[in-house]
Amino acid sequence: MAKYNSFVEMEVYQKALQFGVKVYKLTLSNEKIAKDYGLKDQLQRAALSISNNIAEDLNVKQKRN
């Protein structure tokens, strides 16, 4: 496994951020999704959760070592 000083260096984290941006843009530009506040909110929170979980996992692993 590669050693990282920060989760920001991880390619998977960077891709998760890009995915999150795409989801936010989609939920704001798609009329049907934008009008369904519950769905829009759930999609945005789920997209943000991906990058947050990656960062948290690396932080936990670094504290163990």
C-alpha positions, -999 to 999 in steps of 0.1 A, spaced: 0 0 0 13 35 -9 21 59 19 4 92 19 10 123 40 -25 135 34 -57 122 19 -55 151 -6 -26 132 -23 -48 102 -30 -61 98 -65 -93 81 -52 -100 112 -30 -95 135 -60 -118 115 -81 -144 115 -53 -142 153 -52 -147 155 -90 -177 131 -87 -192 153 -60 -189 184 -81 -206 166 -110 -234 155 -88 -239 190 -74 -240 204 -109 -264 177 -121 -288 182 -91 -289 220 -97 -292 219 -135 -318 191 -138 -352 205 -133 -369 174 -120 -342 167 -95 -339 204 -85 -376 205 -77 -375 173 -56 -357 188 -26 -355 155 -7 -339 137 -36 -316 166 -44 -304 168 -8 -299 130 -5 -278 129 -37 -257 158 -26 -251 144 9 -242 110 -5 -217 125 -30 -200 145 -2 -200 115 20 -177 95 -3 -148 120 -1 -154 125 37 -152 87 43 -120 84 24 -104 112 44 -117 98 77 -104 63 69 -69 75 61 -69 96 93 -79 66 114 -52 44 98 -25 70 103 -34 73 140 -31 35 145 5 36 132 
